[in-house]
Amino acid sequence: MKLLAHIPAWLRNKYLIAIGVFAAILLFFDKSDLFTQLERRQQLRELQESRQYYMNQIATERAELENLRTNPATLEKYAREKYLMKRANEDLFLVPENNGQNNQDITQ
């Protein structure tokens, strides 16, 4: 009893103790604790950003597809660039692109 006499009365309140234990369980020990919720919110933000990126990519690809369907010149250009197609009376020469890294490697 002497030990309980040193504890203030508001800390000995059984309702306050029950609320404190309940809050500790919810914040730290539950399967949906505070840290898990924060991590899930971060994942949700990343997934929403990823979704927006892919929606933009889909819109770009659809516009390119529609352009390929309606414009024969674009279709020919696409076939020449992507699939290296050529006409019967012409020769095709592949020239590698020269970027700045190759020049720096040679000079060093």
C-alpha positions as CSV (number, residue, x, y, z in Angstrom):
1,M,0.0,0.0,0.0
2,K,2.9,2.4,0.6
3,L,3.9,2.0,-3.1
4,L,0.4,3.0,-4.2
5,A,0.5,6.0,-2.0
6,H,3.4,7.5,-4.0
7,I,1.5,7.2,-7.3
8,P,-0.8,10.2,-8.0
9,A,-4.5,9.4,-8.0
10,W,-5.1,10.2,-11.7
11,L,-2.5,7.5,-12.6
12,R,-4.3,4.9,-10.4
13,N,-7.5,5.5,-12.3
14,K,-8.5,2.1,-13.8
15,Y,-10.2,3.7,-16.8
16,L,-7.1,5.7,-17.7
17,I,-5.0,2.6,-17.4
18,A,-7.4,0.7,-19.6
19,I,-7.4,3.4,-22.2
20,G,-3.6,3.6,-22.1
21,V,-3.3,-0.2,-22.6
22,F,-5.8,-0.1,-25.4
23,A,-4.0,2.8,-27.2
24,A,-0.7,1.0,-26.9
25,I,-2.1,-2.2,-28.4
26,L,-3.6,-0.2,-31.3
27,L,-0.5,1.9,-31.9
28,F,2.1,-0.8,-31.6
29,F,0.9,-4.4,-31.4
30,D,-2.1,-4.6,-33.7
31,K,-1.7,-6.0,-37.2
32,S,-2.8,-2.6,-38.5
33,D,-0.6,-0.6,-36.2
34,L,0.5,3.0,-36.9
35,F,3.8,2.1,-38.7
36,T,2.0,-0.4,-41.0
37,Q,-0.6,2.2,-41.9
38,L,2.2,4.8,-42.7
39,E,3.9,2.2,-44.9
40,R,0.7,1.4,-46.7
41,R,0.0,5.1,-47.3
42,Q,3.5,5.4,-48.9
43,Q,2.9,2.3,-51.0
44,L,-0.5,3.8,-52.1
45,R,1.1,7.0,-53.1
46,E,3.8,5.2,-55.1
47,L,1.2,3.0,-56.8
48,Q,-0.9,6.0,-57.7
49,E,2.1,7.7,-59.3
50,S,2.9,4.6,-61.2
51,R,-0.7,4.3,-62.3
52,Q,-0.6,7.9,-63.6
53,Y,2.7,7.2,-65.4
54,Y,1.2,4.2,-67.2
55,M,-2.0,6.0,-68.0
56,N,0.1,8.7,-69.7
57,Q,2.1,6.0,-71.6
58,I,-1.2,4.4,-72.7
59,A,-2.5,7.7,-74.0
60,T,0.7,8.3,-75.9
61,E,0.7,4.9,-77.4
62,R,-2.9,5.2,-78.4
63,A,-2.2,8.5,-80.1
64,E,0.7,6.9,-82.0
65,L,-1.4,4.0,-83.0
66,E,-4.1,6.2,-84.3
67,N,-1.5,8.2,-86.2
68,L,-0.2,5.0,-87.7
69,R,-3.7,3.9,-88.8
70,T,-4.6,7.1,-90.5
71,N,-1.3,8.4,-91.9
72,P,0.5,6.2,-94.5
73,A,3.7,8.4,-94.3
74,T,3.9,7.8,-90.6
75,L,3.4,4.1,-91.1
76,E,6.2,4.0,-93.6
77,K,8.5,6.0,-91.3
78,Y,7.7,3.7,-88.4
79,A,8.4,0.5,-90.5
80,R,11.7,1.9,-91.7
81,E,12.9,3.0,-88.3
82,K,11.7,0.1,-86.1
83,Y,11.8,-2.9,-88.5
84,L,14.5,-1.7,-90.9
85,M,12.3,-2.3,-93.9
86,K,13.2,-0.9,-97.3
87,R,11.9,-0.6,-100.8
88,A,12.9,-3.0,-103.5
89,N,15.1,-0.6,-105.4
90,E,17.1,0.9,-102.5
91,D,19.9,-0.2,-100.2
92,L,19.9,0.2,-96.5
93,F,23.0,1.3,-94.6
94,L,23.0,1.3,-90.8
95,V,25.1,4.1,-89.2
96,P,25.5,3.9,-85.5
97,E,24.7,7.0,-83.6
98,N,27.7,8.8,-82.2
99,N,27.1,10.0,-78.6
100,G,29.4,11.9,-76.3
101,Q,30.5,9.0,-74.3
102,N,32.3,7.2,-77.1
103,N,34.3,10.4,-77.9
104,Q,35.3,10.8,-74.2
105,D,36.4,7.1,-74.0
106,I,38.6,7.4,-77.0
107,T,40.4,10.6,-75.8
108,Q,41.2,9.4,-72.3
